[in-house]
Amino acid sequence: MALIIDPQNPRASFYIRKVKQLLDKEIEVLFISAQQNKEALRYAVALSNYCSVIRLLQNTPEDERYIKAEDNVKEMVVILGKDEDKNYCI
């Protein structure tokens, strides 16, 4: 909102950069956790991790991390033998 009013506002730009950095770090941690859970055969937990990534990026479905998480959700659903037509990330 502040950048809409004043696009050159350095404080608003700073806070937006910080939030994006924190979001990127959180997504990275979730992908690492999901991979570890997948390797440990904890597929339901890995599914939950990938769903968390999707929820964090729900406003940017074109993001490659969102797409990667969606693909992994589909893989976990198949491995778990769940209904592939159902949305498990709600």
N, C-alpha and C positions, 0 to 999 in steps of 0.2 A: 504494500500500500504506500509506504513512504517513498519508494522509488517511482511510483506513478506520479506522485505529487512533485517530487524533486529527483529526477533521474541522476543527478550528479552528487547526491548526498553520500559522502564518504562513510559515514557511520552505518547507514542502511546497507550499503554495498559490503562493508566489512562483515556485518552480521549475516548477510545472505551467504557470503563465501564460507563463513564458519559453519553455518548450518549444513551447507552442501558437503563440506569436509567430514562432518560428523555423520551425515547420512551415508556417504561413501564408505566410511570406516565400519559402520554398523552392517551394511550390506556385505562387505568383505568378510566380516566375522561370521555372519549367517551362512555364507557360502562355504567357508572353511568348516564350520560346525556341521553343516549338511553333508559335506563330503566325508568327514570323520564318522558321522552316524551311518552313512551309507556303507562305508567300509566295514563298520562293526555290525552290519546287518540290522541296524535299528531303523528300518525303512519308514515307520510311522513318524519317528522323530525327525528324520530327514525331510519327509513330506511337510511337516510343520515348519521347519526352517525355510524351505522354499516358498511356502505360502506366506511367511512373514516378509520375505523379499518382495513378493507380488503386492502385498498390502502396502509396503513402504513406497513402492513405485507405481501405485495404481493410477496416478495422474499422468504417467508417462509410459504408456504401453509400448511405445516405439523404442524404448531404451533396451539396449542389447542384454542387459542384466535381467530385465523383466522377461524377455523372450527366453533367455537361458533358464530362468527359474520355471517358467511355464513348461518348457520341454522336460525339465527334471521332475516336475509334478506329474506329468503324464507318465513318465517312466516309473515313478514310485507307485502310482495308482495301478499300473499293470502288474508290477512285482507283488503288490499287496493283494492282487486279485479283486480289486474293487470295481464298481460300475464306472466305466470310462466316460459315460455321458454326464455324470454328476459333478458339480463343482465342489471341491473339497477345501477351497481356500476362502470360504465366506466367513 
